[in-house]
Amino acid sequence: MPLFQPPARTPEEVERSKPLAIPPDQVAKMTEKEWYERAYQGDDVAQLTVRAVLMGSVLGFFLAFTNLYIGLKTGWHLGVAITACILSYALWQGLLKTGVAKTPMSILENNCMQSTASAAGYSTGGTMVSAIAALLILSATPENPQGEHLAWPVLAAWTVFLAILGTVLAIPMKRNMINQERLKFPSGLAAAVTLQSLYASGAEATRKAKALAISAFVGALFPPLLELPLVQGADGKEPLMPASFHIFDWLPALGTKTGPDGSPVPMKPSDWTITWDNNPVMVAAGALVGLRVAIWMTVGGIILAYGAGPLGLEAAWVNPSGDTITAVTKGAKAWKEVGLWLGAPMMVAGGILGFAFQWRTILRAFTGFLKKGEAQSGEDVVARTEVPNSWFVGGMLVAGSGVIVIAWIFFEVPLLLGVLAVVLTFALALVAARATGESDITPTGAMGKIMQLTYGVLIPQSATANLMTAGITAGAASSSADLLNDLKSGYLLGANPRRQFIAQAMGIASGTVATVTGFYLLVPDATALTGVGDKPPAFPAPAAQAWKAVAEVFRDGIGSMHPMHQQAIAVGLAVGAVLVVLEQVMPKAKKWLPSATGLGLGFILPFQYPLSMLAGAIIAHVWTQRDKQSAEDYLVPVSAGIIAGVSIIGVIVAAINNLVLSGGH
């Protein structure tokens, strides 16, 4: 099989490349034998073409910035496949009209394109917003608050090997989960339906692409206004627009802080980050996240500002070394520490217990993998189209060895424990992939926490090893689940899975370049994640904060912590567990129950972020109630466009600030 195929050129080839006449939801019900007989488009139909991979690599490169930016802000990762499909179709139609392109890109080419873009934009960034960011925070000390970055060759190699590991882990799962058990993989189905609708109605695709482009342009206006120092202010150059408006300072606030003359001064709501954020990116993110989580994030922030935070400001204790530490002396950071130790345990308990309640899914994951599937079609065509297990073995040897060696040399993970981490990663990725197939939720956070707890027992003295072994599992599990979503989309469109797998693997290169470069530009040092003095962090990185908190507990022991932090951990664990149990015993009332994830994030994030996300979620809810069809058509393109515009231009502005205006320092 040649690596790349020529695109369709003759009328006959173009005709063979047309979309299936069978809609994706009907293909989803076919047995493997029926699929090969009625849906498979054949070995010779163009799909893995140079232009498809190039388009996916370019789009994925830019979309990687969106996930990095949003991940560092909120801890979430957003799928990029549907956005890439809309952009690719619209861009190629434009190239056809101008004469640059001679033939249309087929639906199967676009399917390969979205696999490449998805690998670049989604699969390579997860470790940056969790383990790597947490490692940078841990490296900061009072003497060196900026911390120390990993050398870029180490970070790039780590990212590549994790992405490859996650990609090859999906190989032995694909036929069982997609062909034979026919798991839903809802995001893969949505991508297939989107592609079918784009090719059925060019006008619809044009409208969606136009909405995305306009919203991206609007979003792109904000980073220069908010972050480039262009005008002379009282303390030097400052941006044209303030990062936030203190429009809530007329409200009462609790607590006092030390004034310029040393006397106590009543705190304002803005001291508790109760402000309006002028960056629209979190409004767009809230529109995608939904009303329930956004509401409880906001509630968590209010409880922190008017309950736990003020209590933290008043707390004092004598630490084990005999030094009296008064929270008031830590200024605005006291509330953040209390919030972290409430929110992180809440998310840990909620994630792991929620995962445990999926025991049927866990059991099916292992029994389904071990069960030998029946041959429902000619084994010759299966062998010709499916990804061979030899690729799995070779990929595991290469990627697994790379991960183990880097973890041993740079991250304090003994070789045998590195091997164990890779073995456990395969088992947990198997469960994560099945959870994605059944529910469209990849429990990446729970996977990471399980590994943190495991290695917290095995090597509690090393927070670095704790973080990076968890990073192996979280990164690889999310990559394998993402690939299976893409393979499901291809399956519903009649694509060749082996060619799509190759397209997915090719996206790793551009994604690595984008995420590694973007991480260094957005986070020049640890203060971007921790803040400076009373100034909140540019990127709160809640996932990293939660991972760091768990690693520190194992490293230092809970007895060395402030008594209030110990109490906060107990309360957070209890609340997270109770909320998950309530969801299980009262499933019909779930939408009215507090969200453990939402509450936990509300305690960790600066308040302006949950507030903006709540505004976005309300807008999305009202839009859907008033015009459901319009919301279904345009909510995702508009939200994704704003996020893309802010994120991509935000990285460019960060480069200008860090490399040009700062003199390269």
N, C-alpha and C positions, 0 to 999 in steps of 0.2 A: 504494500500500500504506500503510494507516494505521500510525503508529509503534507504538502499543500496541493489543493485542487485548483484548476483554472475556473474562473467564474463562468456562468452560463452566457453564451454569445449568440448561438443560432436560435431562431424561433422555437425549434423543437426542444432545445435545452432549457430555454426560458419557460416553456409550457410545463416541462417536467418539474421545474423548480417551484411551481405555484403551491400555495398552501393546500393542505389536505381539505377535502370536501367534508370530512367528518369533524365536528367540533371537539375541542379538547375534553369536555366533560363526558363525552361518549367514549373517546379513546381511553379515558381513565378506567372504564369498566371492563375493558378487554382483557382476556387471558393473554399470556405471553405468545401462545401460538396464534391467536387471532391478531395480535399486534403485528407480528411478522407478515401475516397474510394480507392484512387490510390497511395497516397504518404506516409501516416502515417504508420510507421513500426510496430506499435502495442505496447500494454502495456508490453509485456513480453520480448521484445528484450533488451539485456543488454545495458545500457548507464550510469546510475548513479552507478558506482562501486567505491569501496574504492581506487583501483589503479588509476582510472581516477582523483579523487579528490586529492589524494596525489601528483600525477604528476603535476596537475594544481597548487596546492598550492606551491610546490617547485619552479616550473618555474616562477610563478607569484611573488614569494618572490624576486627572483633575477631581474626579469624584472621591478619590482617596483622601484628599484634603478635607472634604465635607465630613467624612466619618471621623477623621482625626480631630477636627475642630469641635464637632458635636460631642464626641467621646470625652474629650478633655473638659468640656463644659458640664456635661450631664452624666457621663458614664454609659450612655446608650450608643448602640451601633445601629445604623439605619441601612436597610437593603438598598442596593443601587441598581438592581437589574432592570426594573421597570423604567426608571429614569433614563438609563442607558439606551433602552429600546426606543423610547420616544425621541431622544436626541439623535440617535443614529439614523433612524428612519427619516427624520426631518432634514438632517444634514445631507444625507445621500440624495434625497429628492432635490435639494438645492444644487448639488453638484451635477445632477442630471440636467436640470434646467439651464445651467450655465455652460453645459457642454464639457465640463471637466471629466465627468464620469460618462461612460458610453452605454452601460447596461445597468438595470436596477439591481440592487442587492436583494437576494432572495430571502425568504423568511427563515430558511435554515442557516444562511450566512449570518443573519441578524441574531439568530439563536446562539451561534458560536461566538459572535461578537459580545453578546451580553454575558457569556461565561467568562470571556477574557476580562471584560470590564468588572465583573463581579469579583473575580480573583484579585484584581488590582485594587479595587475600591473598597472591598469589604474584608477579604481574608488576611490581609497583611497588617492591619492596623490595630487589632484587638490587644495585642501585648503592649503596645505603646501607651494606651490609656489606662492600663492596669499595672502589670508587674514592673515595666520599665519606668513608668512615672513614679511608682511607689519606691523603687530603688533609688531614684534621684532624690526624692524627699528624705529618705533614710540617710543619704550621704551628707545632708546638710547638718552643720553643727553650729553652736554659738560663735565659734571662732571663724567658721567658713559657712555662712548662711546660704551661699549660692550653691553649695554642693558640687558634685563632680559628675559630669556626663560620662557614659560609656564611650570608648573610642568608636568612631563611626564604622570601621571595618567589622568590629565585634557585633555592633548592633545590626548592621546590614546582614551579616552571615546568620545571626540568630533569627532574624525575621524570615530570611529565605528558607532556612532549614525547617522552621516551624510551619511555614505555609506548604512546603513540599510534603512534610509529614502528614499534615491534615488532609492534603489532597489524596495521597496514596492510601490513607486509612479508609477512604470511602470506597475503594475498589471492591473489596470482598463483600461490602454491604449492599451495593447497588442492585444487583440482580434479585436478591432476596426481597429487599424492601420495596423496590419500584416495579419490577416485572412480575413477581410472583405474589407477594402480599398486597401489592397495589395500595400502599399507604398514600394518604392524601397529599402531603407536602403542599399546603395551601398557597404559600408564596410562589412555588413553582407553577402551580395551576394558574395563579393570577398573572404571572409573566407570560405564560402560553396564551391565555385569553387576550391579554393586551396585544401581543404580536398578531394574533389572528384578527383582532379588530382594526389594527393599524393597516393591515394589508387588505382588509375588506372595505375600508373607507379612508381613502387618502385625505379627505377633507377633515375628518375627525383628528387624524394624526397631526395635521397642520395646525389645527386650533389648539390642541394640547401643547404642541411644541412652542407655539406663539405665547401661550400663557406662561410656560416655563421660562422662556427667554425674557419676557417683560418682567416677571418677578425676580429673575436673576439680576437683571439690570438695576432694579430698585434696591435689591439687597447689596449689590456691589457698591452703591453710593455711600454706604454707612462706614465701612472701615477707614477710608481716608478722612472722613469727617470726624470720626471718634478717636482715631489713633495717631494720625500724622500731626506732629507739632508744627503748625503753619503760622500761628499768630503770636504776637508778643503779649504775655500775661504778666501778672504781678511777680511771679516767681520764675520768669523765663518763658521760653516757647511752650505753647500748649495747643491742643487741637481746636478746631473751629467749634465743635460741639462737645459739651461735657458728656462723660460716659453715662451719667445718670442724673436725674432730677430729684431733689429732696422735697418732693411734693407732699410727703406725709408727716413732716416735722411739726405740724400743728396738732398731731395726735399725742396723747400722753405716752411716756416711756418709763421703764423702771431702771433703777441702778444709777450709780454716779461714776464719774471718771475723774482723773486728775487734770486740772486746768493748767494753763501756761505758768501761772504763778504758784503752782503746787497745791492750791486749794481744791476741794471737791466741787465738781460741776455736774448738775443733773444731765443725764444722757438723753439724747433725742432718738426718735425712731431710726434715723439714718445711721446712728452709731451701731445699730443692730442690723444694718444693711437693708432696712425697710425703705427702699427707694424705688424709683421707676427706671429700669434699664433702657437706655435709648437704642440698644442694638436689637433689631427685630428677629435675630436668629432664634432666640428662645421662644418667641411667639409662634414661629413656624414649627419648631420642634413640638411645642405643646399641641398644635393642631393635629399632628401625627400620633402623638402619644395617647391622647384621649382624656376625657373629663375626669374619670374616677381617680386615676393616678395623680393628675394635676391638682385636683382638689385636696387630696390628702398630703401632697407635698407642701402645699400652702398652709394647711393646718399644722403640720410638723414645724414649719418655720415660725408660726405664731406662738406655738407652745414654747419653742426655744427662746424667742424674744421676750415673752412675758411670764415665763416660768423657770425653766431649767437654767437659762442664761444668767438672769439676775441672781439666782441662788449660787451659781458658780462664781460670780463676782464677789460674793460675800464669804466664800469658803476659804479657810486657812488650815494648814496642817504642818506637822513636822515630818519631813521625809526621813528615810532610814539613815541617811548620812548626818542627820542632826540639824539640817538647814531648815529654817522656817520659810515656807513658801506661801505667800498670800496671793490669791488669784487676782486681786485688784491690781497688783503691781504688773501683771501681764497685760493690762489694758484690754483692747478689743479682742485679743486672742483667747481670753478665758472662755467666752461663749462658744468659740469654735471648737475648743477641746471637749467641752461638755457635750456639745452636739454630736461630735464624732463618736464618742463612747456610748451615746444613746442610739444613734442611727446605724452605725456599723453592725453592732450585735443584732439589732432588729432585722437588718437585711440578711445577715448570716443565718439566723434562726429561721427566718421565713423561707430563704432559698433552700436550705438543706432539708428542713422538715417538709416543705412543699414537694421537693424531689422525692423524699422517702414515701410520701403518699402515692407516688406514681409507681408503686412496687409492681403493679401488673405490667406496666410498660417496661420496667427493668427486666422482669422475668421473660417477657416476650422478646426483648432484645437479644438475650443470650440463647434462648431456645430456638428462636428463628434463625439465628446465625449458625447454630450447630446443626440444625435440621437440613438434610440434603434435599434441595429442590428437585421436583420432578422435571424431566426433560419434556417440555411442552412444544418443542419445535425442533427442527433439524439441528443437531449439534454443530453441523458445519457452519451454518449461518450465525449461530451464537458465537462460535469461536472466532468468526471473522469480524464480528461487530462489537462484541463486549470487550472491555479492557482485560487483558490476560492477567492471571494471578502472578505471573513472573514479573510483571511491572510492579505489583505490590511488594514482592519480596525484594526486588532491586531497589525500589524507592525507600523501603523501610531500612535497608542496610545503609544507604547513602544518607538519608535525612536523619534517621535515628542515630547513626554514628556521629554525624555533625552536631546534633543537639547534645548528645552525651559528652562529647569531648569539650565543647564550649562551656557547658555547665560545670565540668570538672576543672578546667583551667581558670575560668573567670568568675564562676559563681559559687564556689565552695561546696559543690555537690560531688561526693565520692563516686567513683566510676560505677560501683555496683548499685548504688542508690539512683544513679542516673539511668541505668538500664531498667531498674524497677519503675522509674517514673514513666519511661516510654511504654512499658508493658501495661501499666495502669491506665495510661492515656488511651491506649487502644480500647480497653474495656469501657472506660467512661465515655469515649467518643461514640462507641456503639450505642450506648444508652442515650446520649445526647442526640444522635442522629434519629433514633426512633422517636424520641419526644418531639423533635422537629417535624417528622413525618406525620405524627398523629395530631399534634396540637399547634404547630407553627411557632412554638416557643422553644428556643435553644437554651437550655439551662446552663449557660456558660459560667455564670457567677457561682452557681452551686457546685459545678465541676471543680472550679478553682478552689473553693472553700474546702471541699473534701480533700484535695491534695494538700492544702495548707494545714489542715488538721492532722493528716497522715504524717507529713514531714515535720510538723511541730513536735510530734512524739518521737520520730526517728532521730532528728538532729535539731533539737530545740535551741541550741546555742547559736545557730546561724539564721538570722532573719533574711539574708540574701538567698540562701538555699531554699528557704521556705517560700519566698516570693517566686523564684524562677522555676522551681518545679511545678508550682501552681500555674505559672505562665505557660509551661509546656502543654499542660492539659487544656487550659482555656483556649489558647491559640489554635491548637490542632483540632480540638472538638468543634470550634466555630467554623474552621475552614472545611472540615469534612461535611458538616451539616449544610453549609452554603453550596458546596459542589453537588450534593444530592438534590437540593432544591433546583439547581440549574439542570441537572440530568433529568429530573422529573419534567421540567418544562420541555426539554428536547424530546423526551419520550412521547409526550402528548402531541408533539408536532411531527413525529415520525423521523427523528434525527438519528444519525449514527453515533452511539454513545462513545466509541473510541475516539472519534474525531473531536467530539465535544470535550472529552477529558484532556486532550492535547491542547485545545484552545484555552481551557481553564489553567493548565499549567503554565502556558505562555504569558498569562497576565501577572504572574508573580513578580517578574522582573520590574515592570513599570510601577507596580504597586509598592515594591520595596523602595525604589528610588524616591517616590512621592512621600511615603510615610516617614522614612528616615530623615529626609531633607526637611519635611514639614515639621517634624518633632523638634529638631534643633532650632528651627526658625521661630516657631511659636513659643518654645520653652527654652530660652537661652540659658537659664539657670533655674535652680530650685525655687527662687522667690516668685517665679511666675505661677507656681503651684501652691505656695504657702502664704503669699502676701508679704508685705513689709510694713511693720508697725501697725498703724490703724488702717492701712490700705488693704482691702481684700484682694485675694489672688485674681490674676487675669483668667486663670483656668483652675477652678476648684478641684477638678479631677476626683469626683466622689468615689469612683471604683478604686482608684489608687489609694485614696485615704482609707477605705475599708480594708483593703489588702494589707496595707502598712500596719493598721491597728492590730490585726490578727497576728502578724509576724512579730510585732513588738510584745504582745502578751506572752507568746511562747519564749521569746528571747529573754525578757527581763523578769518574767513571773508576775502574776497579778498582785502579789503582796507588795511590790515596789511602787504601785500606782497610788495616786491620790485617792483617799477613801471615797470621795464623791464619784470619781471615775469608776471605782469598783461597784458602787451602787448603781451607777448608770448602766454598766454592762449587765448586771443582773436584771434591771428593769427592761432594758432593750431586748435581751434574750427572751424574757417572759412575754413581753408584748408581741414580739414577732411570732413566737410559737402559738400564742392564743389566737392571733388573727388568722393564721393558717388553719388551725383546727376549726375555727368558726366557719371558714370557707368550705371545709369538708363536710361539716354537719348541717350547714344551711346553704347548699349550693344555689338555691333560688334567690337567696338574699345577697348573693355575692356582690352585686353592683352597688349595694347600699353599705356594705361593710368597709371599714378602713382597709387600705392597701398597705401591707407591711413594707413593700418597696417604696411606695409613695411617701409614707411617714418617715422612713429611714432616710431617704434622700432629702426630705424637708429639713431634717436636723443637720445634715452635712453641708448642703448648698447654701451660699449666700441668699438671703430672702428674695432679692430681686429676680433671681432665676425662676423659682417656683411661681412667683407672681406673674411673670411674663408668660410662662407656660400655661398658667390658668387662663390668662386672657386669650391665648391662641386656642386652647381647648374649647372655651366658651364660643368663640367665633366659629369654630368648626361645627360645634353642636347646633348652633342656631342656623348656620348655613344648611346643614343636613336636614334639619326639621322643616325649613322653608322650601327647599328645592333639592330633594334627594338626588335626582339625576344629575343636576349640575355639580353637586358636591362630589358625587362618584367620579365624574369626568375630570374635574379641575382641582379638587382639594390637594391631591398628591402632587400634580405638576407645579401648582403655585407654591406649596410649602417647600418642595424639593428645590424649586428655583431660587427662593429666598435663601435657603441654607447654602446652596451651591455658590450663589453670588457673594454672600458674606464670607464664606469659608475660603474660597479661592483668592479673592482680593485681600482677605485678611492675612493670608500667608504672604502675599506679595508685599503688603504694607509692613508686616513683621520683618521681612527681609530688608526693606528700606530702612526701617528704624534700627535694626540690629547691626546691619552691615555697612550702611551708608551714613546715616545721621549720627550714629554712635562712634563712627570712625573705625568700624570693624571689630569693636570689643563687645 
